[in-house]
């Protein structure tokens, strides 16, 4: 299997396999699209969707790392949106 390589600015979505395996193949997630804004050191993409619960971080944590306020998705569960390159 080829390892996916993404760069900041890529438009991405969740893979069909991930959506099927997690029971999210219906609802809004199959239609969600994001732009990658950064990466963590441990294989997660930071995307432009606000975190579902930013209150789980203290003001000090958010001040130290503002990216905590945004959703993170494992790179292996993402694919490029067709036509975005």
C-alpha positions as CSV (number, residue, x, y, z in Angstrom):
1,X,0.0,0.0,0.0
2,X,1.3,3.5,-0.9
3,X,1.7,5.9,2.0
4,X,-0.4,9.0,1.5
5,X,1.6,12.2,1.4
6,X,-0.3,15.5,2.0
7,X,0.8,19.1,2.2
8,X,-0.7,22.1,3.9
9,X,-3.5,23.5,1.7
10,X,-4.6,20.1,0.4
11,X,-8.4,19.6,0.2
12,X,-9.3,16.3,1.8
13,X,-12.1,14.0,2.9
14,X,-12.5,10.8,4.9
15,X,-11.8,7.6,2.9
16,X,-14.8,5.4,2.0
17,X,-13.1,2.5,3.8
18,X,-12.9,4.5,7.0
19,X,-16.5,5.7,6.8
20,X,-17.7,2.1,6.2
21,X,-15.6,0.7,9.0
22,X,-16.8,3.3,11.5
23,X,-20.5,3.2,10.4
24,X,-20.4,6.8,9.2
25,X,-21.2,6.1,5.6
26,X,-24.5,8.0,6.0
27,X,-25.1,11.4,7.5
28,X,-22.9,14.4,7.0
29,X,-19.4,13.0,7.3
30,X,-19.2,11.5,3.7
31,X,-19.9,15.0,2.4
32,X,-17.4,16.8,4.7
33,X,-14.4,18.4,3.1
34,X,-11.5,20.2,4.8
35,X,-8.3,22.0,4.1
36,X,-5.2,20.8,5.8
37,X,-3.7,23.6,7.9
38,X,-0.9,21.7,9.6
39,X,0.3,18.4,11.0
40,X,1.2,16.9,14.4
41,X,4.4,15.0,15.0
42,X,2.5,11.8,15.4
43,X,0.6,11.4,12.1
44,X,-2.4,13.6,12.4
45,X,-3.6,16.3,10.0
46,X,-4.9,19.5,11.5
47,X,-7.9,20.8,9.4
48,X,-9.9,24.0,9.2
49,X,-12.9,22.7,11.2
50,X,-13.2,24.0,14.7
51,X,-12.8,21.3,17.4
52,X,-16.1,19.8,18.5
53,X,-15.4,20.7,22.1
54,X,-12.7,23.4,22.6
55,X,-13.8,23.6,26.3
56,X,-11.7,20.5,26.9
57,X,-8.6,22.6,26.7
58,X,-7.7,25.3,29.2
59,X,-7.0,28.9,28.1
60,X,-3.3,28.3,28.9
61,X,-3.2,25.2,26.7
62,X,-4.9,27.0,23.8
63,X,-2.6,30.0,24.2
64,X,0.4,27.6,24.0
65,X,-0.9,25.7,21.0
66,X,-3.8,27.5,19.1
67,X,-4.1,24.5,16.8
68,X,-5.8,22.6,19.7
69,X,-8.9,24.6,18.8
70,X,-9.2,22.7,15.4
71,X,-10.1,19.1,14.4
72,X,-7.3,16.6,13.9
73,X,-7.8,13.5,11.7
74,X,-5.4,10.6,11.3
75,X,-3.6,11.0,7.9
76,X,-4.3,7.3,7.0
77,X,-8.1,8.0,7.1
78,X,-7.9,10.9,4.5
79,X,-7.8,11.1,0.8
80,X,-7.4,14.0,-1.6
81,X,-10.6,15.5,-3.0
82,X,-10.7,14.9,-6.7
83,X,-9.9,18.0,-8.7
84,X,-8.2,19.8,-5.8
85,X,-4.8,19.6,-7.5
